[in-house]
């Protein structure tokens, strides 16, 4: 039964992929005027991703916690980026004392920045142009 449902859902996949790409592109274009305040995601050269979400990194001078609080207060759901500097995760504390090693190259300053400045908003296929436009307006208004 589950396989039958899965096969039926696969027929919707091309439309889901296209809608994710469209939502991403629409939000990206809406946020271009504030790219001096936010680092916007870019696809790798030669790729054509089906975006899961829209990753936003606040530049210096934009406080992530304030921005996220304002967005959530206006009905825009956000999620923190899982990961960042993994050696700061509690599991690595246990690894240090257990003799299980890991290798760290450099001070991981960029990962620390990502941990403190980055968050996600959604671009899932169920979002309408109006929802995406609203997100763009609110995010832009909050950082200007």
C-alpha positions as CSV (number, residue, x, y, z in Angstrom):
1,X,0.0,0.0,0.0
2,X,2.8,2.4,0.9
3,X,4.6,1.7,-2.3
4,X,1.5,2.4,-4.3
5,X,1.1,5.7,-2.6
6,X,4.8,6.5,-3.2
7,X,4.5,5.6,-6.9
8,X,1.5,7.9,-7.2
9,X,3.4,10.7,-5.5
10,X,6.3,10.4,-7.9
11,X,4.0,11.7,-10.7
12,X,3.9,15.0,-8.8
13,X,7.7,15.3,-8.4
14,X,8.4,17.3,-11.6
15,X,5.8,19.9,-10.6
16,X,7.2,20.0,-7.0
17,X,10.7,20.5,-8.3
18,X,9.7,23.3,-10.6
19,X,7.7,25.1,-7.9
20,X,10.6,24.9,-5.4
21,X,12.9,26.5,-8.1
22,X,10.3,29.1,-8.9
23,X,9.7,30.0,-5.2
24,X,13.5,30.2,-4.6
25,X,14.1,32.4,-7.6
26,X,11.2,34.7,-6.7
27,X,12.4,35.2,-3.1
28,X,16.0,35.6,-4.2
29,X,15.0,38.4,-6.6
30,X,12.9,40.0,-3.9
31,X,15.9,40.1,-1.6
32,X,18.5,41.4,-4.1
33,X,18.0,45.0,-2.8
34,X,19.2,43.9,0.6
35,X,22.1,41.7,-0.4
36,X,24.4,44.3,1.2
37,X,22.8,43.3,4.6
38,X,22.2,39.6,3.9
39,X,24.2,36.9,2.2
40,X,21.9,35.1,-0.2
41,X,22.3,31.6,-1.4
42,X,23.7,30.9,-4.8
43,X,23.6,27.7,-6.8
44,X,27.0,26.1,-7.7
45,X,28.0,26.7,-11.3
46,X,26.6,24.1,-13.6
47,X,24.0,23.0,-11.1
48,X,20.2,23.3,-11.1
49,X,19.1,22.5,-7.6
50,X,15.6,21.8,-6.3
51,X,15.9,24.0,-3.3
52,X,14.7,22.6,0.0
53,X,14.8,26.0,1.7
54,X,16.3,29.4,1.5
55,X,19.4,29.9,3.6
56,X,20.0,33.5,4.8
57,X,23.2,34.7,6.5
58,X,23.1,38.0,8.2
59,X,26.0,40.3,7.5
60,X,27.6,42.3,10.3
61,X,25.2,44.9,11.6
62,X,22.1,42.7,11.2
63,X,21.3,40.7,14.3
64,X,20.0,37.3,13.5
65,X,18.0,36.8,16.7
66,X,16.2,40.1,16.2
67,X,15.4,39.4,12.6
68,X,14.2,35.9,13.3
69,X,12.0,37.2,16.1
70,X,10.5,39.8,13.8
71,X,9.8,37.3,11.0
72,X,8.2,34.8,13.4
73,X,6.1,37.6,14.8
74,X,4.8,38.3,11.4
75,X,3.9,34.7,10.6
76,X,7.1,33.7,8.7
77,X,8.5,30.4,10.0
78,X,12.2,30.1,10.3
79,X,14.6,27.3,11.3
80,X,18.2,27.5,12.5
81,X,20.8,25.8,10.4
82,X,21.8,22.5,11.8
83,X,25.6,22.1,12.0
84,X,27.9,25.1,11.8
85,X,30.9,24.4,13.9
86,X,30.3,20.7,14.7
87,X,33.3,20.5,17.1
88,X,31.3,22.7,19.5
89,X,28.5,20.2,19.7
90,X,28.3,18.3,23.0
91,X,29.1,14.9,21.3
92,X,32.6,16.2,20.6
93,X,33.2,16.9,24.3
94,X,32.7,13.2,24.9
95,X,35.0,12.3,22.0
96,X,37.8,14.4,23.3
97,X,37.8,12.5,26.6
98,X,37.3,9.0,25.1
99,X,40.3,8.8,23.0
100,X,38.3,8.8,19.8
101,X,40.0,11.5,17.7
102,X,39.0,13.9,15.0
103,X,41.0,16.3,13.0
104,X,40.4,20.0,12.9
105,X,42.0,22.2,10.3
106,X,42.3,25.9,11.3
107,X,40.2,27.8,13.8
108,X,36.8,27.2,12.0
109,X,36.0,30.9,12.2
110,X,33.7,30.7,9.2
111,X,31.7,27.9,10.7
112,X,31.4,29.9,13.9
113,X,30.0,32.8,11.8
114,X,27.5,30.5,10.2
115,X,26.4,29.1,13.6
116,X,25.6,32.6,14.8
117,X,24.4,34.4,11.7
118,X,22.5,31.9,9.5
119,X,18.9,30.6,9.4
120,X,16.4,29.2,6.9
121,X,13.0,30.1,5.5
122,X,10.9,27.7,3.4
123,X,10.3,27.6,-0.3
124,X,8.2,24.4,-0.3
125,X,5.9,23.8,-3.3
126,X,2.7,24.7,-1.4
127,X,3.7,28.3,-1.1
128,X,1.9,30.7,-3.4
129,X,3.5,33.7,-5.1
130,X,1.7,35.9,-2.6
131,X,3.3,34.1,0.3
132,X,6.7,34.4,-1.3
133,X,6.2,38.1,-2.0
134,X,5.1,38.7,1.6
135,X,8.2,37.0,2.9
136,X,10.4,39.2,0.6
137,X,8.6,42.4,1.7
138,X,8.9,41.5,5.4
139,X,12.5,40.4,5.3
140,X,13.5,43.5,3.3
141,X,11.5,45.8,5.6
142,X,13.1,44.3,8.7
143,X,16.7,44.8,7.5
144,X,16.4,48.2,6.0
